[in-house]
Amino acid sequence: MKREPEAPMSNNPQLDAEGQLRHLLTIEGLPAPILTQILDTADSFVSVTEREVKKVPLLRGKTVFNLFFEPSTRTRTTFEIAAKRLSADVINLNVSTSSQTKGETLLDTVANLSAMHADMFVVRHAQSGAPHLIARHVAPEIHVINAGDGRHAHPTQALLDMYTIRHYKKDFRALRVAIVGDVLHSRVARSQIHALTTLGVPEVRVIAPGTLLPSQVEHLGVHVYHDMAQGLKDVDVLLMLRLQNERMQGALLPSPQEYFKNYGLTPEKLALARPDAIVMHPGPMNRGVEIDSAVADGHQSVILPQVTFGIAVRMAVMSILAGN
């Protein structure tokens, strides 16, 4: 029997009729209570990672497919660990040897995996919008998490960054935050900006050369700086970005050495921020290009805790979706 199309349940395709999270596709448009719910839920999972037996049964009997159409060791691994700690069955699809290379469409691939009783898809794709496309075509009981799509969004990275900031700084409403580097090509930066502004950070700065900034970036509610000395003054949190060399077309930078001279984070530049400022980076880092090793390994760096918190945050997202 042909199923009648369902009426739209919410103005936001990520939310169901009750305003609960159904998919996590982007931070943009999500209300602050949803973001806070994820961060609060992650609190309970941080302690799980410290136990001798690092498992809870919340996703027992569920099957999670990691669909990574773009390489990423760190993100895929943390999603896999998060799902396994929730007791889910995890399938990692090796797309380079999958039916995608034989001409099968993205939606055909998803339809076939859905027929294998998938409960959740974690999707990373080079094309912006691919996770949204999948979310529009899966059955109502299947959930989709965007693990990074093109230049568009990387919501779980932004959420683990927000968790890290809250852990060390407590109150978003009292912070000055600087995002430094390749904002133009960074899906992480877009998600960070939406999360920071939604959670009430009063001043978000972006610091980059003009060639690495999107046009009209000010419309996102940020203050633009091209000079590191001015941009870092009295900042509480520094979010460094990786140079997205694989997405650059044309000569946007004179050289890595010149970039490091002007925009690489050194101890001298870090001294311009507040004395208790924290330094973050989504990884992988290009040492000597975006950040000096003395800073990356220094006492103000919270880059490794970010990775640890990332597992708890992804557990929180999966558990919330599975419970809705």
Sequence and secondary structure as in RCSB ss.txt:
>XXXX:A:sequence
MKREPEAPMSNNPQLDAEGQLRHLLTIEGLPAPILTQILDTADSFVSVTEREVKKVPLLRGKTVFNLFFEPSTRT
RTTFEIAAKRLSADVINLNVSTSSQTKGETLLDTVANLSAMHADMFVVRHAQSGAPHLIARHVAPEIHVINAGDG
RHAHPTQALLDMYTIRHYKKDFRALRVAIVGDVLHSRVARSQIHALTTLGVPEVRVIAPGTLLPSQVEHLGVHVY
HDMAQGLKDVDVLLMLRLQNERMQGALLPSPQEYFKNYGLTPEKLALARPDAIVMHPGPMNRGVEIDSAVADGHQ
SVILPQVTFGIAVRMAVMSILAGN
>XXXX:A:secstr
          SSTTB TTS BS B  STT  HHHHHHHHHHHHHHHTGGGSSS    TTTT EEEEEESS  HHH
HHHHHHHHHHTT EEEEEEGGGSGGGGT  HHHHHHHHHTTT  EEEEEESSTTHHHHHHHHS TT EEEEEEET
TTB HHHHHHHHHHHHHHH  GGG EEEEES  TT HHHHHHHHHHHHTT SEEEEE  GGGS TTGGGGT EEE
S HHHHTTT SEEEE    GGG  S  SS HHHHHHHHSB HHHHTTS TT EEE  S   BTTTB HHHHTSTT
B HHHHHHHHHHHHHHHHHHHHH 
